[in-house]
């Protein structure tokens, strides 16, 4: 049986007449990286505060590692590491000193704290700058140190709230790779809250689309694409021309070629206009399709592929919300 690390049922939070989180139900498994995707003001941070027991719940329930976050917030905090978008440190301390201090706050003995701190600093790529004051750290280095702070107490769950804000593109990529590596290596469950679609798509096993306090959809990107766009999750466009006009080449007419393309496994529809094919498929058939045309005596002017991704899914749900 799959172990659930986060279990949310009917979770609701109101501020006066404003509903920040509206009957949220969600579960996240052990070792999973789950992306909570939504615009600013969607209710993501409010949900995180309730997960951590830092704000009251108006209705519903939330459990982290089997612990009721509303009734036992301190026990939850021992199991969870939280990295906000802006991490605070003692700037006059070195990276190692900051980490040692956090370890002591978590009741780790000094000798074990230093051993653990050095190992984690190596894991996050800061061992070489461990003795430099944090005031000299770049934004990316501070975020890595923040992740080290989270990891020092050996958490079962990590919650990341917009952790890549302010990082340059290379810093973002390095940070995302680090998250995936640590999650897979240590079996840590990660809740990644962000409004950056491409970052969520890069690292998350499943995603939840969160808008105006409501979870509109959740699941793997491939399954969400199928729900929205049907089984045709890949569209391929190709323009062809005969390689040679000689009769001995036995070039098949385009209409006959169209019927043959329909027989390729996964193809659901084929449209032919002059020498241009538009092919709908349930999977990526681009490699075998290009080989098929060549074997039939045709060359390719171009072949382009469109697969529905998180960007398409996200904007489709927004369009549906606007039409309601």
C-alpha positions in Angstrom: 0.0 0.0 0.0 1.3 3.4 -1.0 2.1 5.6 2.0 0.5 9.1 2.1 2.7 11.9 3.4 0.1 14.7 3.0 -3.7 14.2 3.3 -6.0 17.1 2.8 -9.8 16.7 3.0 -12.3 19.6 2.4 -9.8 22.2 3.6 -11.3 25.7 3.8 -10.0 29.0 4.9 -12.0 32.3 4.9 -11.0 35.9 5.6 -14.3 37.5 6.2 -16.4 36.9 3.1 -13.3 36.1 1.1 -12.7 32.4 0.5 -8.9 31.9 0.3 -9.0 28.1 0.1 -12.2 26.4 -1.0 -12.8 22.8 0.0 -9.4 21.5 -1.0 -9.0 17.8 -1.2 -5.6 16.4 -2.1 -3.1 13.6 -1.2 0.6 13.3 -1.9 2.6 10.1 -1.6 5.9 9.3 0.0 8.8 10.3 -2.2 6.6 12.2 -4.7 7.4 15.7 -6.0 4.0 17.4 -6.3 3.7 20.8 -8.0 1.0 23.2 -6.7 0.6 25.5 -9.7 -1.4 28.7 -9.7 -1.2 32.5 -10.0 -0.3 34.8 -7.2 -3.3 35.1 -4.8 -4.6 31.6 -5.7 -4.4 30.4 -2.1 -1.2 28.4 -2.4 0.6 30.1 0.5 -2.5 30.0 2.7 -2.7 26.2 2.1 1.0 25.9 3.1 0.4 27.8 6.3 -2.5 25.4 7.3 -0.2 22.4 6.4 2.3 23.8 8.9 -0.3 24.6 11.6 0.5 28.3 11.3 -3.0 29.4 10.6 -6.4 28.2 11.8 -8.5 25.9 9.6 -12.2 27.0 9.1 -13.3 23.6 7.8 -11.9 20.3 6.7 -8.8 18.4 7.9 -5.1 18.3 7.1 -2.6 15.5 8.1 1.1 15.5 7.5 2.9 12.2 8.0 -0.3 11.0 9.7 -0.3 13.9 12.2 -3.2 16.3 12.5 -1.6 19.7 11.7 -4.3 21.6 13.4 -4.1 19.8 16.7 -0.4 18.9 16.8 1.5 21.7 14.9 4.8 21.2 16.7 4.9 17.5 15.9 4.3 18.4 12.2 7.1 21.0 12.2 9.5 18.2 13.4 8.7 16.2 10.3 8.5 19.1 7.8 11.1 21.4 6.3 9.8 24.7 4.9 11.7 26.9 2.5 9.9 30.2 1.8 10.7 32.5 -1.2 13.0 34.7 0.9 15.1 33.0 3.6 16.5 34.8 6.6 20.0 34.2 7.9 22.5 35.7 10.4 24.6 37.5 7.8 27.6 38.0 10.1 27.8 34.2 10.6 29.4 31.8 8.1 27.3 29.3 6.2 28.5 26.5 8.5 27.8 28.6 11.6 24.2 29.3 10.4 23.7 25.6 9.8 25.1 24.6 13.1 22.8 27.0 14.9 19.7 25.6 13.1 20.9 22.1 14.1 21.1 23.1 17.7 17.6 24.6 17.6 16.5 21.1 16.4 18.1 19.4 19.4 21.0 17.9 17.5 24.1 17.5 19.6 27.1 19.8 18.6 29.4 17.0 17.5 26.7 15.3 15.4 25.5 18.7 14.2 28.9 19.5 12.6 29.1 16.2 10.9 25.6 16.5 9.5 26.1 20.1 8.5 29.3 19.4 6.5 27.6 16.5 4.7 24.6 18.6 3.8 26.8 21.5 2.7 28.5 19.1 0.3 25.1 17.8 -0.9 24.0 21.3 -1.8 27.3 22.4 -3.3 28.4 24.9 -0.6 31.2 23.0 1.1 33.8 25.2 -0.6 32.3 28.4 0.9 31.3 27.1 4.3 33.6 29.5 6.1 32.5 32.6 4.2 30.0 35.0 5.8 26.5 34.7 4.5 26.5 38.4 3.7 28.8 37.6 0.8 26.6 34.8 -0.6 24.7 35.3 -3.9 21.0 34.8 -4.1 21.5 31.3 -5.5 23.9 30.4 -2.7 21.5 31.7 -0.1 18.7 29.5 -1.5 21.0 26.5 -1.4 21.9 27.3 2.2 18.1 27.6 2.9 17.7 24.1 1.5 20.5 22.9 3.7 18.7 24.5 6.7 15.6 22.5 5.7 17.5 19.3 5.4 19.6 19.5 8.6 16.7 18.0 10.7 16.3 15.1 8.2 12.6 15.9 7.3 10.1 13.5 5.7 8.5 16.3 3.8 9.9 19.5 2.2 7.6 22.4 1.3 9.0 24.9 -1.2 7.1 28.2 -1.6 8.3 30.0 -4.8 11.9 29.0 -4.0 13.4 30.2 -7.3 12.3 33.8 -7.3 15.2 36.1 -8.0 17.5 33.4 -9.4 19.1 33.7 -12.8 18.3 31.0 -15.4 21.4 28.9 -14.6 20.7 29.2 -10.8 17.1 28.0 -11.4 18.3 24.9 -13.3 20.9 24.0 -10.7 18.4 24.4 -7.9 15.7 22.3 -9.7 18.2 19.5 -10.4 19.3 19.6 -6.7 15.7 19.2 -5.6 15.1 16.2 -7.8 18.4 14.5 -6.8 17.8 15.0 -3.1 14.2 13.8 -3.3 15.2 10.6 -5.2 18.2 9.9 -3.1 16.6 10.4 0.3 13.0 9.5 -0.5 11.7 12.9 0.6 8.2 14.1 -0.3 8.3 17.5 -1.9 5.5 20.0 -2.3 6.6 22.6 -4.8 4.4 25.7 -4.9 5.0 28.0 -7.8 3.4 30.0 -10.7 6.2 29.1 -13.1 4.8 26.5 -15.4 8.0 25.3 -17.0 9.7 24.7 -13.6 6.8 22.6 -12.4 6.8 20.6 -15.6 10.6 19.9 -15.3 10.6 18.4 -11.9 7.2 17.3 -10.7 5.7 13.8 -10.8 2.1 15.2 -10.5 0.7 18.7 -10.6 -2.4 20.4 -9.2 -3.8 23.5 -10.9 -5.0 25.9 -8.2 -7.1 29.0 -9.1 -9.1 31.3 -6.8 -8.8 28.9 -3.9 -10.0 25.9 -5.8 -8.1 22.8 -7.1 -9.4 22.7 -10.7 -7.4 19.5 -11.7 -4.6 17.3 -10.5 -2.7 14.4 -11.9 0.2 13.6 -14.2 0.7 16.0 -17.1 0.0 13.3 -19.7 -3.3 12.3 -18.0 -4.4 16.0 -17.7 -3.7 16.5 -21.4 -5.9 13.5 -22.2 -8.7 14.8 -20.0 -8.7 18.2 -21.8 -7.8 17.4 -25.3 -9.0 13.8 -25.7 -6.7 11.0 -26.6 -4.9 13.0 -29.3 -2.1 14.3 -27.2 0.3 14.8 -30.2 -0.2 16.6 -33.5 2.4 16.2 -36.3 2.5 18.4 -39.4 4.6 17.2 -42.4 5.1 18.4 -46.0 6.5 15.9 -48.5 7.7 15.8 -52.1 8.8 12.9 -54.3 12.5 12.1 -54.1 12.5 11.3 -57.9 10.0 11.4 -60.7 11.2 8.2 -62.3 8.7 5.4 -62.6 11.0 2.7 -61.3 10.9 4.4 -57.9 7.3 3.2 -57.6 6.3 6.3 -55.7 2.9 5.8 -54.0 0.2 8.5 -54.7 -0.4 10.8 -51.8 -4.0 9.7 -51.3 -2.8 6.1 -51.0 -0.1 7.3 -48.6 -2.8 8.9 -46.5 -4.6 5.6 -46.0 -1.3 3.9 -45.1 -0.6 6.6 -42.5 -4.0 5.9 -40.9 -2.9 2.4 -40.2 0.1 3.4 -38.1 -0.5 2.5 -34.5 -1.6 5.5 -32.4 -2.9 7.6 -35.4 -6.4 8.7 -34.9 -6.9 11.2 -37.8 -5.1 12.3 -41.0 -5.8 15.4 -43.0 -4.2 15.9 -46.4 -4.1 19.2 -48.2 -2.0 19.2 -51.4 1.3 17.8 -50.1 0.8 18.7 -46.4 -0.2 16.1 -43.8 -1.7 17.0 -40.4 -1.7 13.9 -38.2 -3.4 13.5 -34.8 -2.0 10.7 -32.6 -2.1 9.3 -29.1 1.7 9.1 -28.9 4.8 10.6 -30.5 5.1 8.8 -33.9 7.5 11.4 -35.5 10.5 9.0 -35.9 8.6 6.2 -37.6 6.5 8.6 -39.6 9.6 10.2 -41.2 11.0 6.8 -42.0 7.6 5.8 -43.5 7.7 8.7 -45.9 11.2 8.0 -47.0 10.5 4.3 -47.6 7.5 5.4 -49.7 9.8 7.4 -52.0 9.2 10.9 -50.5 11.5 13.5 -48.9 10.4 15.8 -46.1 10.3 19.6 -46.6 9.5 19.8 -42.9 8.1 17.8 -40.0 7.0 19.5 -36.9 5.5 18.1 -33.7 3.3 19.6 -31.1 2.7 17.8 -27.8 0.2 19.3 -25.3 2.2 20.3 -22.2 1.5 22.1 -19.0 1.2 25.5 -20.7 -1.6 24.3 -22.9 -3.3 22.6 -19.9 -3.0 25.6 -17.6 -4.4 28.1 -20.1 -7.2 25.8 -21.2 -8.4 25.6 -17.5 -8.2 29.3 -17.3 -10.4 29.7 -20.4 -12.9 27.3 -18.9 -12.9 29.3 -15.7 -13.6 32.5 -17.5 -16.5 31.0 -19.4 -18.2 29.9 -16.2 
